[in-house]
Amino acid sequence: MRFTKMHGIGNDYVYVDCFAEKMPADPAALAVKIADRHFGVGGDGLILISPSELGADARMRMFNADGSESEMCGNGLRCVAKYVYDHGIKRSDKLRIETGNGILSVELEIKAGRAERVRVNMGKPILEAAKIPTKLAGSPPLDVPLSVDGRTLQVTSISMGNPHCVTYVEQATDELVLGLGPKIEHHPMFPARVNVEFIEIISPREVRQRTWERGSGETLACGTGASAVCVAGVLTGRTERRIINHLRGGDLELEWNEADGCVYKTGPAVEVFNGEWPE
C-alpha cells in the first residue's frame, strides 16, 4: 500500500490515496500500527483520501493514533486539498472536500505548480451544549468552572465539527498540558471526550496555543482547535475576530467572519515523503 507523509505546521498524518489504492479493510487498526513513531511510519494518525459520494472533489476520513475516528482535522484538511491538487485528482485552486463535518470549501495558493498555502472555510461553530457535546452549563458554556484533579479552571466549550474545551492561562506549562490535558479529555462533562486548548493571550489579535488532542495526546498543531479558540476569544471578549495563533508547529491565520458566521483558517501544507506499507 502506497502512502504519503504530510504535515500542517507539524500536525503530521499518514495519507493514503484511495483513488489509487484499495480502501483498508480495518482503517482503525491500521491507524494504530502506521502512526506508531517507533514501529510504524509515525504520525498523529491516518487520513484516507477517497472519492466522495456527495459530489465533493474528494472525501477525507481521519483516524487518531489510538484508532478512534474523528469528525474533522483542520490541518489534515489543508494537506488533503494539497494532495488532491498536486497529485492531479483535481487541478483547481478551489476545491470542496467531504468531511465528517460536511462538505467544506478550500482555496489554494499555488506556487510553481504546487499548492503551498490553503485557506479553509471551517464552517460555522456549533454552540449548543448538547450538540458539542458537553454537560457544562450554557449554550455554549463560557468561562464555566471545571474541577479537574483538585484544581478549578475556567473553560469555554465549542464544537468545530469535533468538541473543544478552551481554557486561558498565564503560561501553558507541561504541568497543565500533559498533566491536566488527558484528565480533561476524559472528564465526565464531555461524553464524547474532548480536545483541550491551553491559551496564552498576547494581544487582542494574537494568541499562543498548546493542544492536548483527543486520541493523540499533545500535537504540534490543531486546526479545529485554533478555530475554536478564535470563536471563544470573541465570545468571551478576549480577542478580535481576526487573530494570529502561534502553535508549537507554526502559525495560523484565523477569522470568524461576521457576515456569514463561518470561521476561515489559512496556513501551509507540506508533503514530506512517500513510501510503501508492507501490509
Helices and strands as residue ranges (DSSP letters): E 2-8, E 11-17, H 27-34, E 45-50, E 58-64, E 69-70, H 74-86, E 94-99, E 102-111, E 114-121, G 129-131, E 144-148, E 151-159, E 163-168, H 174-174, I 175-180, H 181-185, E 195-203, E 206-213, E 217-219, H 223-235, E 242-247, E 250-256, E 263-268, E 270-276
